[in-house]
Amino acid sequence: MDFRLTPEQEQFRDSVRRFAAKHLAPGARERAHSPDYPWDVAKRMAGQGLLGITIAQADGGQGGSLIDAVIAIEEVAAACPRSADVVQAGNFGPIRVLAEYGSASHKKEFLHRLLKGEGVISVGMTEPDAGSAVTDLTTSATRDGDGWRINGSKVFTTHSAYADVILAYVRFGPGVGGIGSVLIETKAQGVSRGKASAFMSGEEWAELRFENVLVPADRVLLGEGGFKKQIAGFNVERIGNTARSLALGRYAYERARQWAMQRKQFGRLLCEFQGLQWKFAEMKMKLDAGQLLLYRAAANADRGFPSAEETAIAKAFCNQAGFEVASEALQVMGGLGYSQEELVEYCLRRCRGWMIAGGSIEILKNRIAEAVFERSFSQRGSRD
Ligand SMILES: Cc1cc2nc3c(=O)[nH]c(=O)nc-3n(C[C@H](O)[C@H](O)[C@H](O)COP(=O)(O)OP(=O)(O)OC[C@H]3O[C@@H](n4cnc5c(N)ncnc54)[C@H](O)[C@@H]3O)c2cc1C
C-alpha cells in the first residue's frame, strides 16, 4: 500500500497549483462575495484542461481519473475557494452523468459548450415535497405525440439563476421504477423562475417551474427505470462536494495556522498557547482522516463511478470535518476570522451547506447503517 501520489499526479498537482496561484489567487475575495458565476474562471479553466478531467477524450474531456479531479479541486480551492465550484461544475456534477449516459446529439448540443466553460448545467432533483425522500418527486413526464410534456417544479437548485440546461429528475410512471431524467433548456417555453432567493453561502437560487414544457423524445437522458443509474452518477457529485468540504476546511486551517504564527497576545505568539495548539492538532487529525476517506473513495472508482458506501462514509465525515475545522479556525482568528476581510467565514458558510446538499449527513448515515447491518431499512412510516 502506498499513500503517496504517483509522479504523474504530483506533476498534475504542481501544474494546477501554479495555474491557481497565478490566475485564481488574485480576486479570490471578490469572487467569494459575488453571487455571479465566475465565467472568466470557467473559460480560463477550460483552456487549462481543468473541465472534463474525467470525461473521455473522444467526448472532449481529458480522460483522467476521479482522483485527478479531486486534486484539481484541492489545488484550486487552496488559492480561491469559490473557483472550486467551477471545478465541481465542470467535472463532478450533472455534466458527468450527461457524459456517461448522453447520446451523441446530447453531447454535441450541450456537453461541448459546457466543456468550453460557456454554459453550466444544473441537476434538479429536489422538490418542495421531495427533499431527502427524493423518490417522492412528482414532476411528471406525460406522453405528448413523440415527445413528453413536463409539469412540476424544483427547489434549491444550484446554478438555477443562470444555468442554461437542467438535468431534471422526472416521473414517467409510478414508483421508483417510474423515475428517469430529461434535459430541459431554461429558455424553453413553459420554464419560469420563482422569487429569487439566496443560500447562507450567498449563492442565489430560485424555484424552477415547468408548466407544460414540451420535451422532444431525444431529450430524454434516462427513461423509466433510470433512477438507479442517475444516483450511481450522483455519487461522483458527492465526491466533489466531499472534496470541497475538506478543501475549504483546509483553506481556513491554513489561514489560521499562518495567523497563529504571527499574532501576539500577552506578549506571546498564539501558537505558543497550548489551548490553541490542541485545536490545531484536532484540526489536522480531522483533515488527514478525511483525506484518506476521500482518496479511498475516489481512487477505488478510478475512471468509473465511486461506491455508494465509500462515498457516503467520506462525505459524511468530510462534511462534518470541514465545517468543524472552519469553525475552529475562525475561533483562532478571533474578530478577524469572523470578518469578511478573510475568507474563513466564507469557508464556514459554504461547509455548512454541504452538510445538507447532495444527501444530508443523516441520510448518508442511514446508507452507512445499511452497509453495517447488510440490510435495508425503510424510512417510511406504516401509513405510507
Ligand atoms: C447549498 C445547497 C445546494 C443544493 N443544491 C441542489 C441542487 O443543485 N439540486 C437539487 O436537486 N437539490 C439541491 N439542494 C437540495 C438538497 O438536496 C436538499 O436540501 C436535501 O436533500 C435535503 O432536503 P430538504 O432540504 O427538503 O430537507 P428535508 O428532507 O426536509 O430534511 C430535513 C432534516 O431532516 C433530516 N431527515 C430527513 N429524513 C431523514 C431520515 N430518514 N433519517 C434521518 N434524518 C432525516 C435531514 O437530514 C434534514 O436534517 C441543495 C441544498 C443546499 C443546502
Ligand as a Chemical Component Dictionary entry (heavy atoms), coordinates in Angstrom:
data_LIG
# 
_chem_comp.id                   LIG 
_chem_comp.type                 NON-POLYMER 
_chem_comp.pdbx_formal_charge   0 
_chem_comp.three_letter_code    LIG 
# 
loop_
_chem_comp_atom.comp_id 
_chem_comp_atom.atom_id 
_chem_comp_atom.alt_atom_id 
_chem_comp_atom.type_symbol 
_chem_comp_atom.charge 
_chem_comp_atom.model_Cartn_x 
_chem_comp_atom.model_Cartn_y 
_chem_comp_atom.model_Cartn_z 
_chem_comp_atom.pdbx_ordinal 
LIG C1  C1  C 0 -26.272 24.565 -0.716 1  
LIG C2  C2  C 0 -27.295 23.630 -1.264 2  
LIG C3  C3  C 0 -27.254 23.297 -2.610 3  
LIG C4  C4  C 0 -28.209 22.441 -3.149 4  
LIG N1  N1  N 0 -28.174 22.144 -4.484 5  
LIG C5  C5  C 0 -29.119 21.342 -5.026 6  
LIG C6  C6  C 0 -29.128 21.048 -6.436 7  
LIG O1  O1  O 0 -28.283 21.519 -7.197 8  
LIG N2  N2  N 0 -30.113 20.250 -6.922 9  
LIG C7  C7  C 0 -31.077 19.702 -6.132 10 
LIG O2  O2  O 0 -31.912 18.975 -6.638 11 
LIG N3  N3  N 0 -31.110 19.961 -4.783 12 
LIG C8  C8  C 0 -30.158 20.766 -4.233 13 
LIG N4  N4  N 0 -30.167 21.048 -2.876 14 
LIG C9  C9  C 0 -31.229 20.481 -2.067 15 
LIG C10 C10 C 0 -30.762 19.338 -1.163 16 
LIG O3  O3  O 0 -30.526 18.190 -1.936 17 
LIG C11 C11 C 0 -31.852 19.141 -0.098 18 
LIG O4  O4  O 0 -31.879 20.310 0.685  19 
LIG C12 C12 C 0 -31.564 17.906 0.759  20 
LIG O5  O5  O 0 -31.758 16.724 0.022  21 
LIG C13 C13 C 0 -32.479 17.878 1.989  22 
LIG O6  O6  O 0 -33.804 18.059 1.634  23 
LIG P1  P1  P 0 -34.694 19.135 2.400  24 
LIG O7  O7  O 0 -33.967 20.424 2.394  25 
LIG O8  O8  O 0 -36.029 19.113 1.811  26 
LIG O9  O9  O 0 -34.743 18.662 3.899  27 
LIG P2  P2  P 0 -35.666 17.510 4.488  28 
LIG O10 O10 O 0 -35.646 16.318 3.613  29 
LIG O11 O11 O 0 -36.984 18.082 4.852  30 
LIG O12 O12 O 0 -34.896 17.112 5.818  31 
LIG C14 C14 C 0 -34.889 17.935 6.982  32 
LIG C15 C15 C 0 -33.968 17.331 8.009  33 
LIG O13 O13 O 0 -34.438 16.032 8.371  34 
LIG C16 C16 C 0 -33.407 15.080 8.172  35 
LIG N5  N5  N 0 -34.019 13.822 7.700  36 
LIG C17 C17 C 0 -34.923 13.667 6.680  37 
LIG N6  N6  N 0 -35.210 12.375 6.533  38 
LIG C18 C18 C 0 -34.486 11.686 7.461  39 
LIG C19 C19 C 0 -34.334 10.318 7.797  40 
LIG N7  N7  N 0 -34.998 9.370  7.135  41 
LIG N8  N8  N 0 -33.491 9.975  8.792  42 
LIG C20 C20 C 0 -32.810 10.940 9.471  43 
LIG N9  N9  N 0 -32.907 12.266 9.199  44 
LIG C21 C21 C 0 -33.729 12.618 8.206  45 
LIG C22 C22 C 0 -32.497 15.680 7.117  46 
LIG O14 O14 O 0 -31.189 15.147 7.185  47 
LIG C23 C23 C 0 -32.551 17.140 7.485  48 
LIG O15 O15 O 0 -31.626 17.396 8.516  49 
LIG C24 C24 C 0 -29.227 21.887 -2.313 50 
LIG C25 C25 C 0 -29.247 22.232 -0.964 51 
LIG C26 C26 C 0 -28.311 23.076 -0.438 52 
LIG C27 C27 C 0 -28.369 23.414 1.025  53 
# 
loop_
_chem_comp_bond.comp_id 
_chem_comp_bond.atom_id_1 
_chem_comp_bond.atom_id_2 
_chem_comp_bond.value_order 
_chem_comp_bond.pdbx_ordinal 
LIG C1  C2  SING 1  
LIG C2  C3  SING 2  
LIG C2  C26 DOUB 3  
LIG C3  C4  DOUB 4  
LIG C4  N1  SING 5  
LIG C4  C24 SING 6  
LIG N1  C5  DOUB 7  
LIG C5  C6  SING 8  
LIG C5  C8  SING 9  
LIG C6  O1  DOUB 10 
LIG C6  N2  SING 11 
LIG N2  C7  SING 12 
LIG C7  O2  DOUB 13 
LIG C7  N3  SING 14 
LIG N3  C8  DOUB 15 
LIG C8  N4  SING 16 
LIG N4  C9  SING 17 
LIG N4  C24 SING 18 
LIG C9  C10 SING 19 
LIG C10 O3  SING 20 
LIG C10 C11 SING 21 
LIG C11 O4  SING 22 
LIG C11 C12 SING 23 
LIG C12 O5  SING 24 
LIG C12 C13 SING 25 
LIG C13 O6  SING 26 
LIG O6  P1  SING 27 
LIG P1  O7  DOUB 28 
LIG P1  O8  SING 29 
LIG P1  O9  SING 30 
LIG O9  P2  SING 31 
LIG P2  O10 DOUB 32 
LIG P2  O11 SING 33 
LIG P2  O12 SING 34 
LIG O12 C14 SING 35 
LIG C14 C15 SING 36 
LIG C15 O13 SING 37 
LIG C15 C23 SING 38 
LIG O13 C16 SING 39 
LIG C16 N5  SING 40 
LIG C16 C22 SING 41 
LIG N5  C17 SING 42 
LIG N5  C21 SING 43 
LIG C17 N6  DOUB 44 
LIG N6  C18 SING 45 
LIG C18 C19 SING 46 
LIG C18 C21 DOUB 47 
LIG C19 N7  SING 48 
LIG C19 N8  DOUB 49 
LIG N8  C20 SING 50 
LIG C20 N9  DOUB 51 
LIG N9  C21 SING 52 
LIG C22 O14 SING 53 
LIG C22 C23 SING 54 
LIG C23 O15 SING 55 
LIG C24 C25 DOUB 56 
LIG C25 C26 SING 57 
LIG C26 C27 SING 58 
# 
